[in-house]
């Protein structure tokens, strides 16, 4: 009996040990690595958000490009604590990039960044960026490029 692992909405098919094209010799660990690589490729193919007006940012994993033509204030709600499977946002990552040379702010509720800060101020150059990861109801800063949190 042939078995395959199909990753939903990705088109990725990974053979398992019972599949005719398995070829033998591969370990379950190798198959898991193939499945994870396919899943990683799917996650990276999430369409980015392009924001051309200041306002609230949707919590949606992936890249967010800011391009308003003038300084803009954006708000980011706190993520929901808990696993994605249980309706939370833990582990989801968002990266924000200034496409133009404007001084943006990205504000969360009190102590939204690293459980201590709530304002991210972009330096005013194209390419300024901040990457955050959701965990336990807060945004944890993974990287900063010409952005200051306070």
C-alpha positions in Angstrom: 0.0 0.0 0.0 1.4 3.4 -1.0 1.4 6.2 1.5 2.3 9.9 1.1 2.2 12.9 3.3 0.4 15.8 1.5 0.8 19.3 3.0 -2.6 21.0 2.7 -2.7 23.9 0.2 0.9 23.5 -0.7 1.1 21.0 -3.5 4.0 19.4 -1.6 3.9 15.6 -1.5 6.5 13.7 0.7 6.7 9.9 0.2 6.5 7.8 3.3 8.0 4.3 3.9 5.1 2.5 2.2 5.3 4.6 -1.0 6.5 2.9 -4.2 8.9 5.8 -4.8 10.4 5.6 -1.3 13.6 4.0 -2.6 14.5 2.6 0.8 17.5 3.7 2.9 15.9 6.9 4.0 15.1 7.2 7.7 11.9 8.5 9.2 14.0 11.5 10.4 15.0 12.2 6.7 11.3 12.1 5.7 10.4 14.4 8.6 13.1 16.8 7.4 11.7 16.7 3.8 8.2 17.4 5.2 9.5 20.3 7.3 11.4 21.8 4.4 8.2 21.7 2.3 6.2 23.3 5.1 8.9 26.0 5.6 8.7 26.8 1.8 4.9 27.2 2.2 5.1 29.5 5.1 7.6 31.7 3.3 5.2 32.0 0.4 2.7 34.0 2.4 1.6 37.1 0.5 3.0 40.2 2.2 0.8 43.1 3.5 1.3 46.4 1.7 0.2 49.3 3.9 -0.3 52.7 2.1 -2.2 54.5 4.9 -1.6 54.7 8.6 -3.8 52.7 10.9 -4.3 49.3 12.5 -2.1 46.4 11.2 -3.7 42.9 10.9 -2.0 40.2 12.8 -0.9 38.0 9.9 2.4 36.2 9.9 4.8 37.4 7.2 6.2 40.6 5.9 4.5 44.0 6.1 5.7 46.8 3.8 5.0 50.4 4.9 4.8 53.0 2.2 2.5 56.0 2.9 4.5 58.8 1.4 4.5 60.7 4.7 5.3 59.8 8.3 2.6 57.4 9.6 1.5 56.0 12.9 0.5 52.3 12.9 -1.0 50.2 15.7 -0.4 46.5 16.3 -2.6 44.7 18.8 -1.2 42.2 21.2 -1.0 38.7 20.0 -3.2 36.0 21.6 -1.3 33.7 23.9 -1.3 30.1 23.0 -0.6 27.8 20.1 -1.9 28.5 16.6 -3.8 25.2 16.9 -5.7 26.4 19.9 -6.4 29.8 18.4 -3.4 31.7 19.6 -0.5 33.4 17.9 2.5 31.9 19.7 5.5 31.5 17.3 4.0 33.6 14.5 6.5 36.1 13.1 5.9 39.5 11.5 8.6 41.7 9.8 7.9 45.4 9.1 9.9 47.2 6.4 9.9 50.9 5.5 9.7 51.1 1.7 10.2 54.9 1.7 12.2 57.3 3.7 9.6 58.2 6.3 9.6 58.2 10.1 7.0 55.5 11.0 5.8 54.5 14.4 4.4 51.0 15.3 2.6 51.2 18.6 1.3 48.3 20.7 -0.7 48.5 24.0 1.4 49.1 27.1 4.4 46.8 27.3 3.6 45.1 24.1 7.3 44.7 23.0 9.4 42.4 25.2 6.9 42.9 28.0 8.5 46.3 28.6 8.0 48.8 25.8 5.2 49.8 23.4 6.5 52.1 20.7 8.8 51.2 17.7 10.1 54.3 16.0 11.6 53.9 12.5 14.7 56.1 11.7 13.3 57.6 8.5 15.2 55.7 5.8 14.0 53.2 3.3 14.9 49.7 4.6 14.4 50.4 8.3 12.9 47.3 9.8 11.7 45.4 12.9 10.9 41.7 13.2 8.8 40.5 16.1 7.7 37.0 17.2 4.5 36.4 19.1 4.7 34.5 22.4 2.5 34.4 25.5 0.6 37.6 24.6 3.5 39.8 23.8 5.6 40.7 20.7 9.3 39.7 21.3 11.7 41.7 19.2 13.9 39.4 17.0 15.7 42.1 15.1 16.0 45.8 14.6 17.5 47.8 11.7 17.4 51.6 12.4 14.3 51.2 14.6 14.3 52.1 18.3 11.8 50.6 20.8 10.8 52.7 23.9 
